[in-house]
Amino acid sequence: MDWKTFQALLSGVNKYSTAFGRIWLSVVFVFRVMVYVVAAERVWGDEQKDFDCNTKQPGCANVCYDHYFPISHIRLWALQLIFVTCPSLMVVMHVAYRDERERKYHAKHGNKTKLYENTGKKHGGLWWTYLISLFVKTGIEISFLYILHKIYDSFYLPRLVKCEVSPCPNQVDCYIGHPTEKKVFTYFMVGASALCIVLNVCEIIYLVSKRVARMAQKMKRRARTLALHERYNKENSCSDCSTLPMSRLEKQSLKPQFPGHLQATLPAHMHASAPNLS
């Protein structure tokens, strides 16, 4: 398998990822792909030749090997690496789809207007695509760990297995080649897979919490704007009072409040008269 092409294909995901996503990609290539290519393939090699049974019965060793190793660790890890990195290509394909839409929009409306501010920014549908890819990657990692544990009954590799499968004449002792090395690499790959699961979960929590915080800020900003509008409307609800003339306001305030039957007219001799100054 050409891992260099695979790495070049996934390197484009790095610029659309968060800090957790970049760490995840580094863990995948440094602690999984490189270990797989450099060491693990050589340790396993042609493991069926290193599987020795203390019998000369034709076909017994092959049947026992198939019984205890229905799928090789090394091939299972290769499938796991392929499947676990494929969801990241969803993000690259979504960004390519946005770029194509942006190109068509520019060809139709000119370069002055933009359909997206940044085609690689995680907003709208791209945010959901990125989040779904994280859930898919986490599910694939957990599924392959479960399959590995289910097939071999544990992550532990014994040095000796006892086989009673036909056509073996009786219980046969079979020995696994390089059991300690295989055990170490198995634990290492399982640990790297568990670390990737933790990074995926942390990235999911980071994305969701950041989205919730952004929505809370928008709601607070909207509530603050509504409060300012209500206060402005209350302050300007009596604006017609300020337009009244002062004489009218004075008349309203100085108008006598006594009932009509108490307001008696004064006699003529009680009216004040101005002095005659002529």
Disulfide bonds with the S-S distance in Angstrom:
Cys53-Cys174 2.05
Cys60-Cys168 1.81
Cys64-Cys163 2.06
